[in-house]
Amino acid sequence: MAGQEAKVDPMYQFTIEPLMGSDGWEIAGFNIAFTNSALWMAITTILLAVFVAGGMKRELVPGRWQMAVETFTGFIDDMLEANVGKAGRKYVPYIFSLFMFILFANLLGLLPVGVLGLHPFTFTSHFTVTGVLAIISFSIVLIVGFAKHGFHFFSLFVPHGTPLPMIPIIFPIELISFLVRPFSLALRLFVAMMAGHVLLKVLSSFVIDGTNAGAGFGLLVGLPSFILMIGISALEILVAGIQAYVFALLTSLYINDAENLH
C-alpha cells in the first residue's frame, strides 16, 4: 500500500533457516538441516577451490588468474616469514586457505543481488562460525607447541626474567590471557561483520521511509542516507579484506609462540 511505513528488521538478515522448507534430520537428538549458512559456506568453498585450481597451471608466462593466486600466496608467505621465520613456510597452505576463505565469505555477503533466489548470507557474522575457525587455529598452536616443546611449552606463560616470587601471580594471568585468545579472535571478526551489515540495513530503512514519506522528506533524509550507504558499502569491502588479514595475522603470531618458544 502506498505510503505504508517500511518495516525493516536489521537482525533478520542473520537468521539461519533450513532450505526448501526442510526440517532436517534428527541425529542423536540434534536437528541436522542444510541451511542458508551451510549453502553459502559451500559456495565459498567451491569458489575458493576454483580460484586456486585456476592458478595452478604453472605457465611460463603467467596469466592474470595465475598471477592473482601467486600474489596472494606470496603475500601469505611473506607474512609468515616475517612473523614466524623460515619455519612458517609449512603453514602457508593453512593460513592461505584461512585468509581466502574468510575474504571470499565476507565479500560474498556484500553482494547486492541474490543467487538463484537466495539472498547473500554473511556466515562470518555468526560467532559459531568464527568461533570454530578460531578453535581450529588455536588447536594447531597447542598441537605444535606441545609436540615441539613438550611440557616446556608452559614456559610461554612465564616471561623471561620474571622474579621467582612473581611466578605464581604472572603464570595464571598469562595462562588466562592465552586461553582468551580464541574468543577474542572470533569475536573481532564476528562483531566487525555484524555491525557493518546492521548499519547498512538501518540506513536502508531510512531510505525507504524517506521515499515513502514524499519528495521533500526523501531529499532531506532518504538521499543522504542512500549516499551514506554507498560510502559504507565501499568501506565494508575494505573491512572484509582487513578482517581476513587480521585473522590470518593473529593466527600467524600465535603460531610463532608455539614455533619459537624461548
Secondary structure, DSSP 8 states (H G I E B T S, - for coil): -TT------TTGGG---BGGG---EEETTEEE--BHHHHHHHHHHHHHHHHHHHT----SS--HHHHHHHHHHHHHHHHHHHHT-GGGGGGHHHHHHHHHHHHHHHHHTT-SS-BTTB----GGGSHHHHHHHHHHHHHHHHHHHHHHHGGGGGGGGS-TT--GGGHHHHHHHHHHHHHHHHHHHHHHHHHHHHHHHHHHHHHHHHHHHHHHT-HHHIIIIIHHHHHHHHHHHHHHHHHHHHHHHHHHHHHHHHHHHHHS--
